[in-house]
Amino acid sequence: MSDISRREFLKRSGSAIAGMTLASSIVPNTVLGKKYGHKAPSDKLNILGIGIGGRGASDLRAMETENIIGLCDVDWKYAKHVFDRYPNAKKYNDYRKLYDEMLKEADAVMVATADHTHAIIAAEAMMAGKHAYVEKPMTLYVYESRLLAKLAEKYQVATQMGNQGASSAGTRKALNWLLNGEIGEVTRIDSFTNRPIWPQGIAAPKEPQPVPDTMNWDAFIGPAKFRPFHSIYTPWNFRGWWDFGSGALGDMANHILQVAFKGLNLGYPSEVIGSSTMLMTDACPSAQKITYRFPARPNLPNLAMPPLELNWYDGGLMPNLPIDMPEGKQFDPNGVTVFYGTKDTMVVGTYGYNPFLVSGRNPQVPERCRIVKDDNHQQDWIRACKESPATRVKSASDFSEAGPLNEMIVMGVAAVRLQSLNQWLKWDGENMKFTNIPATAKVRTIIEDKFNIVDGHPTFDRTYTEPVDANEYAARLIKPVYREGYKLPELP
């Protein structure tokens, strides 16, 4: 203390202590010292896995650097291989019971349940201050996506949607080409997927089946309208049923359209129109086309952003694709996105993998995107979980980006379900509503379609739902009504 006075020393010490107090009020539990009852950033997260039999199993394997302390799945037969892999984790078949007993000691949750339960499970965790990794599609409805993004912002938790290609080198390459202006202005995008590869376009089964002893069927139904058990709904096949999934668009577009949405700052579409094969009441259609129109966006230094039209195809429908392909190049059979620019055409595979330019060029451009270590999507989220909110580098598909992307996608799902209106639907993204549905419009869907041959002539016997008010129906496609016992949180 020879160089400074005691008064100066105390002044500096007081400032430092005040700074530490402020920091401790905004730093998450995982970065505070052990003597305060929390983990240091070098320590492992305590993670709960919910929905683990399918895609969740892969996510958990990528998170094994951490402590997997609790596991939940409604189907213990389907999830047995995961329970066996983590014998020290406690087992549950209802996330509510898991949360009651273990949420306090957890730092983060991984959610890979059927699509219709993503929002409510993740929302409860985030409101408790827990980090959240949620498989794609992030949610089933527009409102739910907005909700999760707002909750992540309010509670300052680290988030990631499970569209793993967002962390890949291929995605970064495609984004860098776009941002460097290599293909020029883009006014048209065509995308397709080979999905669905699960049952769609069918009537709901009439005869229920006994619920297996290993299945908690009520927990699977969750916030959806109750229906009797049938093995056609789960596992895996939930993607093809409106109450539980969102078909090929919801399942794959978060992978296939991520480069377009991020690289071209698409934001809210101005209007949309959808069409499909026979539109059933319960099952998603077997094939569909959706067209989004986007207004001009603010230009970037090397890239102008004029109005743009995006066409989505699935179920075997295909756009007219470029034919002058460079030697040795072919389309990803799982699906691609084709960007038609004024200078060149870019083709990007599913998950953002293996982008190439139809001209054959392979330009070397400045790196404008953050490099994710080892292209590891799950570990990128874990890194973000361990960083202070004040200095956190957001993960590659943080809910601030994933939420608006998923909003666009599931709004397109709603447009398909409103196709009988036979019109372009104008979209008010800020307020989450279609604005030009006629006040007197009604919609109905097909419950069952029978076809028979009688004396050599076809006969049709279709059963329809009762017509309902189209505006009220559209509102429920944007913001769902949960089953009794489940509460949909309001936007913060």
ABEGO torsion letter per residue (X at the ends): XAABBAAAAAAAAAAAAAAAAAAAAABBAAABBAAAGBBBAABBBBBBBBGAABAAAAAAAAAAABBBABBBBABAAAAAAAAAABAABBBBABAAAAAAAAAAABABBBBABBAAAAAAAAAAAAAAGBBBBBBOBABABAAAAAAAAAAAAAAGBBBBBABAAAABAAAAAAAAAAAAGAAEBBABBBBBBAOBABBBGBBBBABBBBBBAABBAAAAAEABBBBBBBAAAOBGAAAABAAABAEAAAAAAAAAAAAAAAAAGAEBBABBBBBBBBBBAABBBABBBBBBBBBBBBBBAABBBBBBBBBBBBGGBBBBBBABBBBGBBBBAAEBBBBBBAABBBBBBBGGBGBBBAAGBBBBBBBABBBBBGGBAAAAAAAAAABBAAABBBBAABAAAAAAAAAAAAAAAAAAAAAAAGBBBBBBAAAGBBAABBAABBBBBBABBBBBBBGGBBBBBBBBBBBBBAAAAAAAAABBBBBBGBBBBBBX
